């Protein structure tokens, strides 16, 4: 989701009594320790980017409006015991480990505060629509003049005019729009059927990951040259980037791919097959794996049939191969198929989140990490950090911050005098004590 305007003011209040001191699975310094990020993002795309950088050790200070803060604070889901609706699962998942300062960006005093704060940071990240930060007086050009090594990173639906002016540049965008226009939806769904939206918000999370890579690259360059720069990722571009296959299909093979269903357009078998109690994924396009598959399923005789004997023959008899294998796999449960195929051929059961919660792999890899939300059960978890480092551990570094909880501490840490802080409080630019 690309945030549409400057921080809005839904109902809500600043909490200054609860620090967001990390408590969680990201012990030790990550590889980005020492990197300081000033985060103006909200919703999903921007916060997911900075959440990953925070997991990797960066200090992320989230700048929120005085009233209500990030929209995801109010989006839930909320635990039944959270009668104050204080800990949104959505917010906690993508803002864990960050600090929060509350600033009125529409006030001259608030803008002054940010301008004085920016030189203490390596990176500014925002995901507003084109021109929002400019109108606030916090454009890249303004901030870079104050701090030349600054890396300024943005996610927008269709990019920023600074890097390539799109005819859709002023359009607001959400995940579903990026999926539609970036080509992903056009190849997803039942073969020959209508386009289908991917379940998770990949129109937000994919550009977030590209932006994180861009930020780290720009910071490395800035540290080598002393010069920062502006960079941005368009949500639609990022979706096309991960759909790369459709481009070479179009230019090399003169094809316009449509929805592909649950099987690969080139490779066979390579897709989803039925089990007696669900579905499994099997990928055995080459002869060695295909032979092992047939033996493991108790049907080696298939290999003697001309229609199944070679990859070329199987490709020519695609529907028959899928039908034959489906009949074989449907006779076994997922557990039985796992016992037969696991470790023998590329195989995996189709899991829901309940399956994942009880699976040994995800436990061993710390992919369901606990967070400490005072007053709530200790079983609350968020998705862990997939990038694992042997020497500089990454991981969840605590729950998401209460709105504005770190305002005074952050300002003092970055060298602001008590008189400045008192003046900004008096002006209403930051919360009172």
Secondary structure, 3 states (H helix, E strand, C coil): CCCCCCCCCCCCCCCCCCCCCCCCCCCCCCCCCCCEEEECCCCCHHHHHHHHHHHCCCEEEEEECCCCCCHHHHCCCCCCCCCCCCCCHHHHHHHECCEEEEECCCCHHHHHHHHHHHCCCCEEEECCCCCHHHHCCCCHHHHHHHCCCCEEEEEECCCCCCCCCCCCCCCCCCHHHHHHHCCCHHHCCCCCCCCCCCCCCHHHHHHHHHHHHHHHHHHHHHHHHCCCEEEEEEHHHHHHHHCCHHHHHHHHHCCCCCCCCCECCCCCCEEEEEECCEEEEEECCCHHHHHHHHHHCCCHHHHHCHHHCCHHHHHHCHHHHHHHHHHHHCCCCHHHHHHHHCCCCEEEECCCHHHHHCCHHHHHCCCEEECCCCCCCCCCEEECCCCCCCCCCCCCCCCECCCCCCHHHHHHHCCCCHHHHHHHHHHCCECCC
